[in-house]
Amino acid sequence: MAVENKKVITEKSLPEFAMILMKNMSFMVVLFIALLMCMSTYGIIGEGSAKDFLSQLPHIQGAPWKTPILAFLGLCTLMLMINIEKRNTRTVVYCCIAELLLAGWLTYIVNFSYTGLILLIFADYMRYIRTTKYTYFMLATAFIIYIIANSDILDGFLGLVPLSAYISYYNTYVRWLISGAISLCASLNSLLFIVYMIFIIHRQTIENRHMQNMNKQLNDLNKQLKAANIQLEENAEKIANMTKVEERNRLAREIHDTLGHVLTGVVTGIDACNELITVAPEVAQKQLENIANAARQGMTYVRRSVKALRPDVLETLPFAEALEKMISEMVLSTRVHINYENSADLGNLSNDEEDVIYRIIQESITNSMRHGRATEINISITNENGDIIIDISDNGIGCKKIKNGFGLSHMKERLDMLGGSLSVDGSQGFRVRAALPVRLK
């Protein structure tokens, strides 16, 4: 990790370091040449040999003191423009064109004796631009200006004094030092430019390679996403089919729980009426009225179940009252004695928990009367260790071999969905014990 970080820092810092050296070197060399031209001119005039010097010029130039001042101001402006951060391609192109014109003017001030500013501008351009459309234009422009500036074409055309004429004012040793220093700086500037361009091109190559890898990864991700979408569509279709099956099963459970419960009460009540019709007609008539009311209520339950709604009584009454109402109606319609005790808090249950408890009690009462022929049923609801315990037992004939029919199977399914458990025992009468973990609303 340390080696990779060091490599990243080197790739970013070396081009910037080369850029800083190029800026400082160009600033000092151009300013030095401008001062050299000014001092040489005044030195020649002071020695009285200005006539011979001026006779070599194509035309008389302006005041010598203006050259270093204009060069300094132009260099400061150029460095400020280079240091400004360019945020978009259009700004980069406009700024670099302005920088190129200013660099050309500065190169003209020093009589085209130093052309490193042209390379500096192109290096600044390459820091920002990645598209080849503008790069070719800037490269061609900078190359043309650089070639023309390094040739002697403009010297005679513009009437410029070569730098060697100003250096000739000094003795041989000083001339050698000045010429050597300027040539060394120009060569070093070109070398820095080459190094800078190598790093920039290398960095752009890595970025392009990285972009290609990113594009490849994006293409792979798109393919995976398409495959995932196809899989999701298939799964959605399967889930839709499963939902339909589950909904059919749920409606079947609801109809079984409601209609089966009501019909069991009606059948049991009618059997009782047959026995009472001759002995106590008034009691039998009252019993038939209760049976008719229970049947009407059962029809309402069936309609609501078909509409995939909760039992009507759970929608209109608090849960505890709904249980008591269901048990009392069963007692009235069947004359079966039901002992009901509740010591649990049933006020904070969720809808699915209420549905499960209601259906377990309803199904157990129905099974006790239909299959167990029970005359007494005991129901208790308690809290134990955070669970609601529903215990239902009867005095019926029981069942030695218990088979999970529709009712018991769906009781267990309802409890399993909520993390509950169900146990049954048919050795002495029939007993159902359900445990349901309580979740707050």
KETI-743429 format. One record per residue (C-alpha): residue number from 1; residue in three letters; y, z, x. Coordinates in steps of 0.02 Angstrom, whole numbers. Last residue first. Example, Ala and Ser with C-alpha at 12.3 -4.5 7.8 and 13.67 -1.06 7.14 Angstrom:
// KETI-743429
(site 2, 'SER', (-53, 357, 684))
(site 1, 'ALA', (-225, 390, 615))
This chain:
// KETI-743429
(site 441, 'LYS', (-146, 878, -2397))
(site 440, 'LEU', (-243, 1011, -2302))
(site 439, 'ARG', (-420, 970, -2253))
(site 438, 'VAL', (-563, 1082, -2309))
(site 437, 'PRO', (-738, 1050, -2244))
(site 436, 'LEU', (-859, 1026, -2391))
(site 435, 'ALA', (-1026, 1116, -2408))
(site 434, 'ALA', (-1141, 1072, -2552))
(site 433, 'ARG', (-1286, 1175, -2620))
(site 432, 'VAL', (-1391, 1109, -2765))
(site 431, 'ARG', (-1527, 1213, -2844))
(site 430, 'PHE', (-1661, 1165, -2969))
(site 429, 'GLY', (-1778, 1285, -3058))
(site 428, 'GLN', (-1884, 1378, -2936))
(site 427, 'SER', (-1955, 1258, -2806))
(site 426, 'GLY', (-1828, 1119, -2833))
(site 425, 'ASP', (-1713, 1144, -2684))
(site 424, 'VAL', (-1565, 1034, -2636))
(site 423, 'SER', (-1452, 1025, -2483))
(site 422, 'LEU', (-1289, 928, -2460))
(site 421, 'SER', (-1170, 915, -2313))
(site 420, 'GLY', (-986, 877, -2284))
(site 419, 'GLY', (-893, 768, -2159))
(site 418, 'LEU', (-784, 685, -2291))
(site 417, 'MET', (-878, 519, -2296))
(site 416, 'ASP', (-1042, 615, -2286))
(site 415, 'LEU', (-997, 713, -2443))
(site 414, 'ARG', (-971, 557, -2549))
(site 413, 'GLU', (-1131, 479, -2482))
(site 412, 'LYS', (-1230, 639, -2520))
(site 411, 'MET', (-1170, 641, -2699))
(site 410, 'HIS', (-1206, 455, -2707))
(site 409, 'SER', (-1387, 480, -2658))
(site 408, 'LEU', (-1409, 629, -2775))
(site 407, 'GLY', (-1350, 529, -2926))
(site 406, 'PHE', (-1439, 365, -2890))
(site 405, 'GLY', (-1604, 447, -2853))
(site 404, 'ASN', (-1652, 545, -2701))
(site 403, 'LYS', (-1829, 596, -2739))
(site 402, 'ILE', (-1875, 778, -2745))
(site 401, 'LYS', (-2060, 818, -2748))
(site 400, 'LYS', (-2083, 994, -2818))
(site 399, 'CYS', (-1950, 975, -2953))
(site 398, 'GLY', (-1876, 1115, -3058))
(site 397, 'ILE', (-1932, 1163, -3235))
(site 396, 'GLY', (-1759, 1227, -3281))
(site 395, 'ASN', (-1677, 1394, -3248))
(site 394, 'ASP', (-1525, 1318, -3162))
(site 393, 'SER', (-1433, 1324, -2995))
(site 392, 'ILE', (-1265, 1258, -2931))
(site 391, 'ASP', (-1183, 1319, -2769))
(site 390, 'ILE', (-1022, 1233, -2712))
(site 389, 'ILE', (-965, 1297, -2542))
(site 388, 'ILE', (-790, 1254, -2484))
(site 387, 'ASP', (-784, 1261, -2295))
(site 386, 'GLY', (-661, 1354, -2182))
(site 385, 'ASN', (-786, 1485, -2129))
(site 384, 'GLU', (-851, 1513, -2307))
(site 383, 'ASN', (-744, 1486, -2463))
(site 382, 'THR', (-827, 1501, -2633))
(site 381, 'ILE', (-870, 1397, -2788))
(site 380, 'SER', (-1006, 1461, -2903))
(site 379, 'ILE', (-1103, 1375, -3043))
(site 378, 'ASN', (-1251, 1450, -3137))
(site 377, 'ILE', (-1339, 1346, -3269))
(site 376, 'GLU', (-1439, 1410, -3417))
(site 375, 'THR', (-1542, 1315, -3546))
(site 374, 'ALA', (-1621, 1196, -3420))
(site 373, 'ARG', (-1723, 1045, -3471))
(site 372, 'GLY', (-1737, 1003, -3284))
(site 371, 'HIS', (-1721, 815, -3301))
(site 370, 'ARG', (-1582, 786, -3427))
(site 369, 'MET', (-1504, 960, -3437))
(site 368, 'SER', (-1508, 1005, -3253))
(site 367, 'ASN', (-1470, 825, -3202))
(site 366, 'THR', (-1312, 820, -3309))
(site 365, 'ILE', (-1252, 989, -3244))
(site 364, 'SER', (-1282, 931, -3064))
(site 363, 'GLU', (-1191, 766, -3092))
(site 362, 'GLN', (-1036, 852, -3163))
(site 361, 'ILE', (-1032, 984, -3027))
(site 360, 'ILE', (-1051, 854, -2889))
(site 359, 'ARG', (-927, 736, -2974))
(site 358, 'TYR', (-789, 867, -2983))
(site 357, 'ILE', (-817, 926, -2804))
(site 356, 'VAL', (-811, 747, -2737))
(site 355, 'ASP', (-659, 695, -2839))
(site 354, 'GLU', (-561, 849, -2786))
(site 353, 'GLU', (-599, 813, -2604))
(site 352, 'ASP', (-546, 631, -2625))
(site 351, 'ASN', (-382, 685, -2704))
(site 350, 'SER', (-337, 809, -2568))
(site 349, 'LEU', (-361, 994, -2593))
(site 348, 'ASN', (-220, 1122, -2585))
(site 347, 'GLY', (-240, 1209, -2755))
(site 346, 'LEU', (-427, 1239, -2754))
(site 345, 'ASP', (-422, 1411, -2671))
(site 344, 'ALA', (-598, 1477, -2684))
(site 343, 'SER', (-660, 1623, -2791))
(site 342, 'ASN', (-732, 1518, -2933))
(site 341, 'GLU', (-865, 1577, -3053))
(site 340, 'TYR', (-949, 1477, -3192))
(site 339, 'ASN', (-1098, 1537, -3294))
(site 338, 'ILE', (-1154, 1394, -3406))
(site 337, 'HIS', (-1256, 1423, -3566))
(site 336, 'VAL', (-1316, 1259, -3640))
(site 335, 'ARG', (-1251, 1237, -3818))
(site 334, 'THR', (-1244, 1049, -3786))
(site 333, 'SER', (-1074, 988, -3849))
(site 332, 'LEU', (-978, 1151, -3837))
(site 331, 'VAL', (-1050, 1199, -3667))
(site 330, 'MET', (-1014, 1025, -3596))
(site 329, 'GLU', (-836, 1034, -3659))
(site 328, 'SER', (-815, 1204, -3578))
(site 327, 'ILE', (-879, 1139, -3411))
(site 326, 'MET', (-761, 987, -3410))
(site 325, 'LYS', (-613, 1094, -3462))
(site 324, 'GLU', (-649, 1226, -3328))
(site 323, 'LEU', (-659, 1091, -3194))
(site 322, 'ALA', (-496, 1011, -3252))
(site 321, 'GLU', (-411, 1181, -3253))
(site 320, 'ALA', (-456, 1209, -3070))
(site 319, 'PHE', (-397, 1032, -3025))
(site 318, 'PRO', (-228, 1042, -3108))
(site 317, 'LEU', (-224, 934, -3265))
(site 316, 'THR', (-171, 756, -3312))
(site 315, 'GLU', (-238, 648, -3171))
(site 314, 'LEU', (-396, 751, -3144))
(site 313, 'VAL', (-434, 742, -3331))
(site 312, 'ASP', (-422, 554, -3328))
(site 311, 'PRO', (-559, 537, -3198))
(site 310, 'ARG', (-489, 440, -3050))
(site 309, 'LEU', (-448, 257, -3070))
(site 308, 'ALA', (-551, 102, -3031))
(site 307, 'LYS', (-504, 18, -3197))
(site 306, 'VAL', (-688, 23, -3243))
(site 305, 'SER', (-683, 210, -3211))
(site 304, 'ARG', (-535, 230, -3329))
(site 303, 'ARG', (-625, 138, -3468))
(site 302, 'VAL', (-783, 239, -3439))
(site 301, 'TYR', (-690, 404, -3441))
(site 300, 'THR', (-605, 357, -3605))
(site 299, 'MET', (-774, 314, -3681))
(site 298, 'GLY', (-840, 482, -3624))
(site 297, 'GLN', (-697, 570, -3712))
(site 296, 'ARG', (-747, 480, -3872))
(site 295, 'ALA', (-928, 533, -3844))
(site 294, 'ALA', (-877, 714, -3814))
(site 293, 'ASN', (-774, 713, -3974))
(site 292, 'ALA', (-922, 642, -4071))
(site 291, 'ILE', (-1038, 774, -3996))
(site 290, 'ASN', (-919, 913, -4045))
(site 289, 'GLU', (-913, 844, -4223))
(site 288, 'LEU', (-1102, 834, -4225))
(site 287, 'GLN', (-1113, 1017, -4175))
(site 286, 'LYS', (-1000, 1068, -4318))
(site 285, 'GLN', (-1112, 972, -4437))
(site 284, 'ALA', (-1266, 1055, -4362))
(site 283, 'VAL', (-1187, 1227, -4384))
(site 282, 'GLU', (-1150, 1187, -4566))
(site 281, 'PRO', (-1325, 1119, -4594))
(site 280, 'ALA', (-1410, 1278, -4530))
(site 279, 'VAL', (-1599, 1271, -4549))
(site 278, 'THR', (-1627, 1092, -4603))
(site 277, 'ILE', (-1503, 1009, -4487))
(site 276, 'LEU', (-1526, 1138, -4348))
(site 275, 'GLU', (-1675, 1062, -4259))
(site 274, 'ASN', (-1611, 885, -4273))
(site 273, 'CYS', (-1438, 949, -4220))
(site 272, 'ALA', (-1512, 1017, -4057))
(site 271, 'ASP', (-1587, 848, -4017))
(site 270, 'ILE', (-1418, 771, -4057))
(site 269, 'GLY', (-1332, 888, -3933))
(site 268, 'THR', (-1455, 846, -3794))
(site 267, 'VAL', (-1432, 661, -3823))
(site 266, 'VAL', (-1242, 675, -3831))
(site 265, 'GLY', (-1233, 785, -3676))
(site 264, 'THR', (-1344, 664, -3579))
(site 263, 'LEU', (-1240, 520, -3644))
(site 262, 'VAL', (-1080, 599, -3580))
(site 261, 'HIS', (-1146, 634, -3404))
(site 260, 'GLY', (-1228, 464, -3389))
(site 259, 'LEU', (-1066, 379, -3443))
(site 258, 'THR', (-957, 476, -3323))
(site 257, 'ASP', (-1061, 494, -3165))
(site 256, 'HIS', (-1155, 331, -3185))
(site 255, 'ILE', (-997, 236, -3226))
(site 254, 'GLU', (-909, 311, -3075))
(site 253, 'ARG', (-1057, 281, -2962))
(site 252, 'ALA', (-1070, 100, -3018))
(site 251, 'LEU', (-884, 80, -2990))
(site 250, 'ARG', (-907, 146, -2815))
(site 249, 'ASN', (-1054, 33, -2783))
(site 248, 'ARG', (-955, -118, -2842))
(site 247, 'GLU', (-809, -64, -2733))
(site 246, 'GLU', (-925, -42, -2583))
(site 245, 'VAL', (-995, -216, -2610))
(site 244, 'LYS', (-821, -291, -2627))
(site 243, 'THR', (-763, -197, -2475))
(site 242, 'MET', (-912, -260, -2376))
(site 241, 'ASN', (-865, -439, -2422))
(site 240, 'ALA', (-684, -408, -2372))
(site 239, 'ILE', (-743, -325, -2212))
(site 238, 'LYS', (-850, -476, -2171))
(site 237, 'GLU', (-703, -593, -2204))
(site 236, 'ALA', (-590, -484, -2098))
(site 235, 'ASN', (-721, -483, -1961))
(site 234, 'GLU', (-727, -672, -1961))
(site 233, 'GLU', (-537, -681, -1959))
(site 232, 'LEU', (-532, -552, -1821))
(site 231, 'GLN', (-657, -651, -1719))
(site 230, 'ILE', (-552, -808, -1738))
(site 229, 'ASN', (-398, -710, -1689))
(site 228, 'ALA', (-490, -636, -1540))
(site 227, 'ALA', (-540, -811, -1483))
(site 226, 'LYS', (-359, -868, -1501))
(site 225, 'LEU', (-302, -714, -1406))
(site 224, 'GLN', (-429, -744, -1269))
(site 223, 'LYS', (-367, -923, -1252))
(site 222, 'ASN', (-187, -863, -1251))
(site 221, 'LEU', (-232, -732, -1121))
(site 220, 'ASP', (-311, -865, -1012))
(site 219, 'ASN', (-155, -973, -1031))
(site 218, 'LEU', (-46, -823, -990))
(site 217, 'GLN', (-152, -785, -837))
(site 216, 'LYS', (-134, -965, -780))
(site 215, 'ASN', (52, -959, -811))
(site 214, 'MET', (63, -797, -712))
(site 213, 'ASN', (-37, -873, -571))
(site 212, 'GLN', (79, -1023, -571))
(site 211, 'MET', (229, -907, -573))
(site 210, 'HIS', (158, -811, -425))
(site 209, 'ARG', (133, -974, -332))
(site 208, 'ASN', (311, -1022, -373))
(site 207, 'GLU', (372, -852, -315))
(site 206, 'ILE', (271, -866, -154))
(site 205, 'THR', (341, -1039, -122))
(site 204, 'GLN', (517, -976, -161))
(site 203, 'ARG', (494, -838, -33))
(site 202, 'HIS', (431, -959, 98))
(site 201, 'ILE', (575, -1078, 62))
(site 200, 'ILE', (698, -935, 80))
(site 199, 'PHE', (615, -870, 238))
(site 198, 'ILE', (614, -1042, 319))
(site 197, 'MET', (793, -1074, 260))
(site 196, 'TYR', (854, -914, 344))
(site 195, 'VAL', (765, -955, 505))
(site 194, 'ILE', (843, -1129, 506))
(site 193, 'PHE', (1016, -1058, 466))
(site 192, 'LEU', (997, -927, 601))
(site 191, 'LEU', (954, -1065, 726))
(site 190, 'SER', (1105, -1167, 671))
(site 189, 'ASN', (1217, -1014, 693))
(site 188, 'LEU', (1141, -981, 862))
(site 187, 'SER', (1178, -1159, 915))
(site 186, 'ALA', (1359, -1147, 855))
(site 185, 'CYS', (1379, -977, 936))
(site 184, 'LEU', (1310, -1041, 1100))
(site 183, 'SER', (1423, -1194, 1096))
(site 182, 'ILE', (1576, -1084, 1064))
(site 181, 'ALA', (1526, -963, 1202))
(site 180, 'GLY', (1486, -1104, 1326))
(site 179, 'SER', (1650, -1195, 1293))
(site 178, 'ILE', (1749, -1034, 1313))
(site 177, 'LEU', (1657, -977, 1470))
(site 176, 'TRP', (1664, -1148, 1554))
(site 175, 'ARG', (1848, -1167, 1515))
(site 174, 'VAL', (1877, -993, 1586))
(site 173, 'TYR', (1788, -1041, 1748))
(site 172, 'THR', (1878, -1209, 1762))
(site 171, 'ASN', (2053, -1144, 1735))
(site 170, 'TYR', (2137, -1141, 1565))
(site 169, 'TYR', (2247, -1273, 1481))
(site 168, 'SER', (2097, -1389, 1469))
(site 167, 'ILE', (2032, -1280, 1327))
(site 166, 'TYR', (2164, -1350, 1209))
(site 165, 'ALA', (2119, -1530, 1251))
(site 164, 'SER', (1932, -1489, 1240))
(site 163, 'LEU', (1958, -1435, 1059))
(site 162, 'PRO', (1995, -1615, 1012))
(site 161, 'VAL', (2168, -1649, 942))
(site 160, 'LEU', (2163, -1723, 769))
(site 159, 'GLY', (2248, -1886, 717))
(site 158, 'LEU', (2160, -1897, 550))
(site 157, 'PHE', (2069, -2061, 586))
(site 156, 'GLY', (2055, -2027, 771))
(site 155, 'ASP', (1971, -1858, 752))
(site 154, 'LEU', (1886, -1904, 589))
(site 153, 'ILE', (1757, -2018, 668))
(site 152, 'ASP', (1718, -1904, 814))
(site 151, 'SER', (1559, -1840, 735))
(site 150, 'ASN', (1511, -1661, 693))
(site 149, 'ALA', (1621, -1657, 537))
(site 148, 'ILE', (1548, -1819, 472))
(site 147, 'ILE', (1370, -1756, 492))
(site 146, 'TYR', (1407, -1587, 410))
(site 145, 'ILE', (1502, -1665, 265))
(site 144, 'ILE', (1360, -1785, 230))
(site 143, 'PHE', (1228, -1650, 244))
(site 142, 'ALA', (1325, -1530, 131))
(site 141, 'THR', (1343, -1663, -5))
(site 140, 'ALA', (1160, -1717, 7))
(site 139, 'LEU', (1098, -1538, 2))
(site 138, 'MET', (1212, -1495, -143))
(site 137, 'PHE', (1150, -1643, -246))
(site 136, 'TYR', (968, -1614, -201))
(site 135, 'THR', (982, -1430, -247))
(site 134, 'TYR', (1063, -1465, -415))
(site 133, 'LYS', (911, -1550, -492))
(site 132, 'THR', (785, -1459, -381))
(site 131, 'THR', (796, -1297, -482))
(site 130, 'ARG', (783, -1129, -390))
(site 129, 'ILE', (968, -1094, -359))
(site 128, 'TYR', (1028, -920, -313))
(site 127, 'ARG', (1006, -885, -128))
(site 126, 'MET', (1001, -1071, -90))
(site 125, 'TYR', (1186, -1087, -128))
(site 124, 'ASP', (1233, -955, -1))
(site 123, 'ALA', (1133, -1048, 131))
(site 122, 'PHE', (1224, -1209, 83))
(site 121, 'ILE', (1391, -1122, 105))
(site 120, 'LEU', (1342, -1051, 275))
(site 119, 'LEU', (1282, -1221, 336))
(site 118, 'ILE', (1453, -1294, 297))
(site 117, 'LEU', (1538, -1147, 383))
(site 116, 'GLY', (1444, -1185, 543))
(site 115, 'THR', (1547, -1343, 570))
(site 114, 'TYR', (1654, -1288, 718))
(site 113, 'SER', (1773, -1404, 815))
(site 112, 'PHE', (1820, -1499, 657))
(site 111, 'ASN', (2005, -1486, 704))
(site 110, 'VAL', (2012, -1298, 677))
(site 109, 'ILE', (2113, -1324, 518))
(site 108, 'TYR', (1992, -1462, 462))
(site 107, 'THR', (1846, -1342, 468))
(site 106, 'LEU', (1947, -1222, 363))
(site 105, 'TRP', (1979, -1361, 236))
(site 104, 'GLY', (1795, -1408, 232))
(site 103, 'ALA', (1748, -1226, 206))
(site 102, 'LEU', (1870, -1217, 60))
(site 101, 'LEU', (1796, -1373, -17))
(site 100, 'LEU', (1620, -1306, 6))
(site 99, 'GLU', (1667, -1138, -68))
(site 98, 'ALA', (1740, -1224, -221))
(site 97, 'ILE', (1581, -1327, -239))
(site 96, 'CYS', (1477, -1169, -212))
(site 95, 'CYS', (1573, -1077, -348))
(site 94, 'TYR', (1551, -1217, -475))
(site 93, 'VAL', (1364, -1235, -437))
(site 92, 'VAL', (1331, -1048, -440))
(site 91, 'THR', (1429, -1023, -602))
(site 90, 'ARG', (1329, -1162, -685))
(site 89, 'THR', (1164, -1088, -628))
(site 88, 'ASN', (1194, -913, -695))
(site 87, 'ARG', (1233, -738, -629))
(site 86, 'LYS', (1330, -771, -468))
(site 85, 'GLU', (1365, -614, -369))
(site 84, 'ILE', (1529, -623, -273))
(site 83, 'ASN', (1498, -601, -87))
(site 82, 'ILE', (1518, -787, -51))
(site 81, 'MET', (1685, -794, -142))
(site 80, 'LEU', (1749, -645, -44))
(site 79, 'MET', (1692, -722, 119))
(site 78, 'LEU', (1785, -883, 77))
(site 77, 'THR', (1946, -792, 31))
(site 76, 'CYS', (1942, -692, 191))
(site 75, 'LEU', (1908, -850, 292))
(site 74, 'GLY', (2053, -943, 209))
(site 73, 'LEU', (2173, -801, 244))
(site 72, 'PHE', (2118, -788, 425))
(site 71, 'ALA', (2123, -977, 454))
(site 70, 'LEU', (2295, -991, 374))
(site 69, 'ILE', (2360, -854, 488))
(site 68, 'PRO', (2271, -924, 642))
(site 67, 'THR', (2344, -1100, 614))
(site 66, 'LYS', (2520, -1052, 559))
(site 65, 'TRP', (2569, -991, 731))
(site 64, 'PRO', (2550, -1167, 802))
(site 63, 'ALA', (2695, -1238, 697))
(site 62, 'GLY', (2645, -1407, 628))
(site 61, 'GLN', (2568, -1554, 721))
(site 60, 'ILE', (2659, -1695, 809))
(site 59, 'HIS', (2563, -1859, 800))
(site 58, 'PRO', (2428, -1954, 894))
(site 57, 'LEU', (2431, -1816, 1026))
(site 56, 'GLN', (2415, -1856, 1213))
(site 55, 'SER', (2604, -1862, 1237))
(site 54, 'LEU', (2612, -1686, 1169))
(site 53, 'PHE', (2515, -1620, 1318))
(site 52, 'ASP', (2620, -1711, 1450))
(site 51, 'LYS', (2781, -1655, 1366))
(site 50, 'ALA', (2715, -1478, 1340))
(site 49, 'SER', (2699, -1454, 1527))
(site 48, 'GLY', (2840, -1331, 1539))
(site 47, 'GLU', (2731, -1181, 1573))
(site 46, 'GLY', (2785, -1095, 1412))
(site 45, 'ILE', (2744, -1248, 1306))
(site 44, 'ILE', (2568, -1253, 1376))
(site 43, 'GLY', (2546, -1069, 1342))
(site 42, 'TYR', (2615, -1086, 1165))
(site 41, 'THR', (2488, -1224, 1128))
(site 40, 'SER', (2346, -1131, 1211))
(site 39, 'MET', (2386, -972, 1114))
(site 38, 'CYS', (2385, -1064, 946))
(site 37, 'MET', (2229, -1167, 980))
(site 36, 'LEU', (2137, -1015, 1047))
(site 35, 'LEU', (2190, -912, 896))
(site 34, 'ALA', (2118, -1045, 780))
(site 33, 'ILE', (1960, -1057, 886))
(site 32, 'PHE', (1937, -868, 882))
(site 31, 'LEU', (1963, -862, 693))
(site 30, 'VAL', (1833, -998, 669))
(site 29, 'VAL', (1711, -911, 788))
(site 28, 'MET', (1738, -736, 715))
(site 27, 'PHE', (1714, -785, 533))
(site 26, 'SER', (1568, -900, 571))
(site 25, 'MET', (1480, -761, 668))
(site 24, 'ASN', (1510, -632, 534))
(site 23, 'LYS', (1447, -744, 395))
(site 22, 'MET', (1296, -807, 492))
(site 21, 'LEU', (1247, -631, 545))
(site 20, 'ILE', (1257, -571, 363))
(site 19, 'MET', (1150, -716, 303))
(site 18, 'ALA', (1018, -680, 437))
(site 17, 'PHE', (1011, -499, 377))
(site 16, 'GLU', (994, -556, 197))
(site 15, 'PRO', (853, -675, 245))
(site 14, 'LEU', (768, -533, 342))
(site 13, 'SER', (787, -401, 205))
(site 12, 'LYS', (688, -478, 61))
(site 11, 'GLU', (534, -540, 153))
(site 10, 'THR', (537, -385, 265))
(site 9, 'ILE', (546, -265, 116))
(site 8, 'VAL', (398, -353, 34))
(site 7, 'LYS', (296, -344, 195))
(site 6, 'LYS', (336, -159, 217))
(site 5, 'ASN', (282, -126, 38))
(site 4, 'GLU', (120, -220, 67))
(site 3, 'VAL', (84, -124, 228))
(site 2, 'ALA', (120, 43, 143))
(site 1, 'MET', (0, 0, 0))
